[in-house]
Amino acid sequence: MTMTGPAVRHPGTAMTADQRAQFERDGYLVVPGVLDADEVAHYTEAIDRVYERHTREGEGLHLRGAVQSCPELAPLIDHPKMFGLVWSILGWNVHIYHSHLDVHPTVSAERPFRFEWHQDGGRQNREIETHPRPRMSVNVAYWLSDVSVPGRGNLKVVPGSHTTDWIAGPPSRNVPWPDPEDAIHVTANAGDVVFFDRRIWHARSENHSPITRKAAYFGYTYRWVRARQELTRELPGLSPVQQQLLGALGATDGDHAWGHAPHGVPLYTVLRETGNLDPGFPPLKP
């Protein structure tokens, strides 16, 4: 098969032995200087234009579909100074399954507490029964603002927690609770990349600085984490559960597949109404 279109970019270089050892130990890497000053300025301006279209000044923006929302970000997905990390860990049979761009201005007032510590992957963390949980995906965070000191909306992580399936937390997310023991604020300069295992326990800290936090995130996983074939025509008369099973739930923001909104998933509703949800079995726990 002959590939056509723009010239294929250099795929980057493989992860070094030291990088691999650190990544396997800590669950994340900070890679300095992936973007130079001109690139930082270019991508910042592109994201600023999207921000102006989508929200009012002073409000935060978390917009899924980074390249769809901001096509100028496309060169980031296989940037030669970053991409080698992705294929060094996951191999060549990969695609981006989740991405978003973020703009978070200064938080001027204290907001209600919410416990945000999590592992990425949504229902993966309940429905796959192995221990430790499988890696499945890796994340690349491009920092376009200076988070070289804590307090600027830094990514918080617990180093080494990517092989830990559980951390202590409150009975509900709105109950005040301290950060996990050994949690740190990851610091980085504009242009740096944070590369992390989706299993590492992490959260975003509040931005109390005068600097607006700006970043672009890309999540890479195996290409088989999707339907092998897609429904290409409408089939009348399908029940809601049948539509779910054939991948035809309709236009959504994609979160139904992650299970964050179970009441919008037909089979969940049927099992709840028939008394078949079992809180003692993680895949059947809402």
Salt bridges, closest charged atoms under 4 A:
GLU24 OE1 - ARG135 NH2 2.80
ASP26 OD2 - ARG25 NH2 2.88
GLU39 OE2 - HIS79 NE2 2.98
ASP48 OD1 - LYS214 NZ 2.66
GLU59 OE2 - ARG56 NH2 2.76
GLU72 OE2 - ARG49 NH2 3.39
ASP78 OD1 - ARG9 NH1 2.84
ASP102 OD2 - HIS62 ND1 3.15
ASP102 OD1 - HIS100 ND1 2.53
ASP102 OD2 - ARG213 NH1 3.85
GLU116 OE2 - ARG114 NE 3.24
ASP120 OD1 - HIS118 NE2 3.13
ASP120 OD1 - HIS202 NE2 3.23
GLU127 OE2 - ARG123 NE 2.86
ASP146 OD2 - ARG152 NH1 3.31
ASP165 OD2 - HIS131 ND1 2.56
ASP179 OD2 - LYS156 NZ 3.21
ASP197 OD2 - ARG135 NE 2.83
ASP197 OD2 - ARG199 NH2 2.77
GLU206 OE1 - ARG111 NH2 2.57
GLU230 OE2 - ARG226 NH2 3.52
ASP253 OD2 - ARG64 NH1 3.28
ASP255 OD2 - ARG64 NH2 3.08
GLU273 OE2 - ARG272 NH2 3.99
